Amino acid sequence: MPTDILHDGHYVESDYSPTFPELPVKPLILEAVAQVWTVGTPAAIQAFQMALEQGLDQG
């Protein structure tokens, strides 16, 4: 899953967000999408939100 950010006027693929560089955005999103199939959308969204909060608290 490509994640692109604007850098020097061009888009480049990145695993990290310039807004939240301490969070591995790409792996978090991929995990959330995978969880939708096993635990359902509401639980996957809740787990994603918790992962974000934990990542922000650690950063």
N, C-alpha and C positions, 0 to 999 in steps of 0.2 A: 504494500500500500504506500504509494509515494506521498510524501508530505513536502510541499514546496513553500519556500519563503523567498521574499524579495530581497535580493542582495546586489547592490550596485546596479540597480535598474534591470536586473535579470532574475528570473526564478531559478532557484537551485534546490535540489532535494536535500532534506534534512531530517534527522530523527528528533531534533529538539526545537522548541519554540523560542524565538528571540524574546518573547514576553516572559516566559517561565523557563529559562535555560536549565534549571536544576531538575525539571521534570522530563522523563523519557516519554514524550507524548505519543509517539508512534507505537511503542509496545503497550502502553496503557489502552489505547484505542483498540488495538488488535485483540487484546485480552477481553475487553468489554464486548466486542462483537462475537467472540467465541462463546462467551458466557450466555449471550442471548439464546443460543441454541440449547444450552443445557439447563439453565435456571430460569429463563424467561426474561423479558425486557425490563420489567420493574426492578427485579433483583439485580440484573446486570447494571442498570443505571445507578442503583444505590451503591453497588460495589465500586463502580467507576468514580462516583462522587467521593466515597471514602478514601480511595486511593489518591485522588487529587488532594484532598484535605491533608492526608498524611504526608504526601510529598511536599506540600507547601509548608507544613509545620516543620519539616526537617530542613528545608532550604533556607 
